[in-house]
Amino acid sequence: MNKLPIATRVQILSMLCEGSSMRSIARVCDVSINTVSKLLEDAGDVCAAFHDEHVRDVVAKRIQCDEIWAFTHCKEKKTKAPPPDAGDTWTWTAICADSKLIVSWLVGGRDSGYAIEFMDDLRSRLANRVQLTTDGHKSYLEAVEGAFGGDVDYAQLVKLYGPTSDSAKGRYSPPECTGIKKTPIEGKPDPRHISTSFVERQNLSMRMGMRRFTRLTKAFSKKVENHIHALALYFVHYNWMRIHKTLRVTPAMAAGLTDKLMGWEDIIGIMDANEKEALARKRTAMLEVLPYSN
């Protein structure tokens, strides 16, 4: 089976995490757009499984949660006869305020069902009681209660906005923030640490670093599966490969999940090993069904 050199695959995966579009990557690396798409899918599956397996028993003090909007295939107001999962696509993220580790993430809608699934996943990855801060989205109330019960110090931070001026109507920029309201919900959250600043800044990094989140562009995801694959690549790169400037280590190292710096070569190694195992299982299955002969 023909394979791209490791250096070329590393270049493609790196460019996918640096905001390049798939067609520009195909031109720069002199490969087919289908090759880029296939590598995105395969690496995305491996990265999602890697995150699920290794981001466990996280020791944290403060967790911040937020949602970031994008759209798949077309915008919500233009969905006349869309395929499934078209329209608004929300990414839920939870970050450790100290290590900057992305502990949990989920792609889907913004209703209570996804909030419950997101909080259940977050709780399963934590090793201790934490102080949790979210925005004022009402779906969080039931979700946090169901996942943590009373074993959490939970507060909501609600931003207060002034009236929108006529000149700003129809733009993406929100109206001017005139203040914030901190509301303790459960336990005894420290008022000094009721904040969503770190997770909001991380979501901004996502929007600036991934072409699919850029506003007013044709580089949006055409399929939600590819949107999820791209996010899986981004979060593994962010947690395990990218040195945080203030920490001088990766978030995974700061959280005590590893003591080494990873690279795309490690993910490619896992992909190749998985492919060899799949081929070996296929050969074994074929031998079992072949008729016995002398």
N, C-alpha and C positions, 0 to 999 in steps of 0.2 A: 504494500500500500504506500502510495506516495505521500510524503509529509513535508510540510514547510520546515525549513531550518528553525532551530530553537530561537536564534537571534531575530528572525522575521516575526515569529509568533510573539516574542517579547515586545517587539516594536509595535505590533498591532494592538496588543492588550494595553500597553502604555499609552498609546494615542487615544484609545477608547476612554481612558480615565483622565485624559487631559483636554477633553472638550472637542476633539476632532469628530467630524461627521464620518459615517461609514464609507461614503463614496470618496471623500478626500483621502481617507486611509487607504482605500483600494488603489487610488492613483499614486500616492506617495510610495507605497510598498510594492507596487506593480503586481497586484494580485486581483483576482476576481472579487466582485462585491459579494458573491455567494460564499467565497472563502472567508471573508470577514464575518459574514452573518453566521456561518457554521461555527467559527471559532468563538464568537460571542455566546452562542447557545451552549456549546460544550463547556467553556470556561465559566459561564454563568451558573450552570448546574453544579459544577465542582465547588465554586466559591460559596454558593448557598449552603451546600452540605458542609463545607469547611466551617463556616460561621456557626451553623447549628450545632456542630460537634464540639467546637473548641471554646466558644463563648459560653461557658458554664461556670457555676459556683463563683460568680464575680463578687468580690468584696468591695462594696462602695458605701459612701456616706450620703451623697446627694445625687438624685436622679432628676433630670429635666426631660419633659416630653412635649412634643409639638407635632403638627402636621404640615406638609407642604403640598401645594397644588400643582398639578400638571394635567395634560389631557392626552388621550390615546385615540388615534385615527381621525377624530374631529372634535371640535368643541361641543359642549353639552347642548347648546341652543341650536346647533346645526344637525343634530342626530335625527334625521327623518326615517331612514331605513338602515341603521348602522349594524355592524356585526356585534356579537356579544362583547361586553366590557368596553365599548367605545364611549367617549365622552370624558367627564371628569375622572381623574385618577389621583388619589391621595396617597402619600407616603407618610406613614406614622414612624417617628423616630424617638428613641430614648437614649440619652447620653449621660455618662457619668461626669459630673461637674469637675471632679478632681483629676481623673486620668484622661478625660476626653474620649473615653471608649464608647463606641456605639454598641450598646448592650442588646438592643432589640430594634427590629424594623419590620414593617408590614405594608404591603401595597393593596389598595382596594378602595372602598367607598369611605364615607365619613360618618356612617351611622353607628348606632349602638352595638350592632353585631360585630363590626370590625374593632370597635373600642374594647369590647370584652375579649376578643381573640388577642388583641395586642397586649392588653394588661396581663392576661393569663401567661402569655409567652414571656413577658418581662419578669413576672414573678418567678417563673421556673428557672431563670438564669441567675438570680441573685442568691447570695449565700447568707445574707444578714438583713436586719431591719434597716430601712433607708428613709431619708426625707425625700418626698416626692413632690414635684411642682409641675402643674400643667396650666394651660390657659383656661378660660372659662367655658369651654365646650361642655355642654350638659351631659353628653354621653360618657364622659370620664367618671362621673359620680357613681353610677351603677357599676361600671367596669372595675374601678379601683376597689370598691366595697366587695365585689364578688371575688376578686383575685387575692387581695391582701387581708380582707376582714379588718380587724383592729390592729394588725401587725404592721403599721406604717404611720409615719408622720406626714400627713398629706395636706397640701394647701393649693389653692388656685390663685393665679395672678391674672387679673383682668385689666386690659389697657383701656383707658377712656379717651375718646377722640372728640374733637370739636367738629363743628359743622363743615361740610365740604363746600368750598368756594365754587362759584360758577365756572371759573377758568379751569378747575381741576376735575370737573365732572367728565366721566367717560375715560379717564386715564387709569393706569394700573397703580399709581402711587396712592396710598391710603391718605386720609385727612390727617391733620396734625394731631399728634398724641398730646393730650393736655394733662395726663396723670395716670396713675395706676392704683388698683385696689387689690390688696392682699387679703385673702379670706381663708383662714384655717378651716379645714374640713374634718380631719381625723388626727388623733394623737396630739403631739405638742411640737409642731414644726417651728424651727428657729426663724423668727421674722427676718433676720439679716440674710438668710439664705433662701428666701422665697423669691425665686428668679427663674426666668426662662431664657436668659441672655445667651448662654452657651449653646443651647440647642437651636435657637433662632440663628445664631451666627453660623453654626454648622450647616443648617438648611440653606443659608445664603451661599456657602461654599459649594453645596450640591448644585444649586442653580447656576452658579458661575462656572463650575467645573464640568458639568455634563450638558452636552448640546441638546439633549432631549428636554431639558427644563428651561431652555432659553425662550423668552417670550418673543412673539412676532417673528417666527421663523418657520421654515418648512422641515426643520430637523426633528420634529416631534416623533414620538414612537408611533408606528403604524399598527403594532400589535402589542397588547399588554404583556405578553410573554417576553418580548425583547426588552420592554421597559424594566421588567423584573430582573432579567439577566444583567442589564447594564448596572442596575443598582447593586446587585450582588457583587459584581466586579468592583464597584466603587467602594463599598463598605469594607471588603477584604483589603483593598489597597489602602484605605484610610486607617484601618485599625492595625494592620500588620506590616505595611511596607513604607508608609510615609512618616518621616520623623516630624513630630510636632515641634514647632520653633520654640515655644515656651517651655516645653518639657525636655527637649533635646533627646527624646527617645520616641518610639512609636506609642500610641495609646495602649496597645496590647502589652508592651513591656512595662509601661507605667502601672497598669492594672495587675501585673504579676502573672499574666497568662503565658508569657514566654520570656526568654532571655536572649533571643537572637533576632536579628533583622531579616525579614523574609524578602523575597523577590519573586517576580513572575516566573522565574525558572522553577521555583518550588511548586507553584500551581500547575505548570506544564508537566512537571514530573509526576504529579498525582494523576493528571489527565492521561498520560501515557501508561501509567501503571494500571489504571482502571480499564483502559482499552485492551491491554494484554490479558487481564483477568476475564474480560467479557469474551475475547476470542478463545481463550482456553475453555471457558464454560460451553461455548458454542461447539467447539470440536468434540468435547466430551459428550455432549447431548447427541451429536450426529453419530458418534461411534456406538452409542447405546441403541440407536434405532436401526443401525445397519444389520442385515441378516448375517448370521454366523456362517462362515465358509472355511473349508480346508484349503 
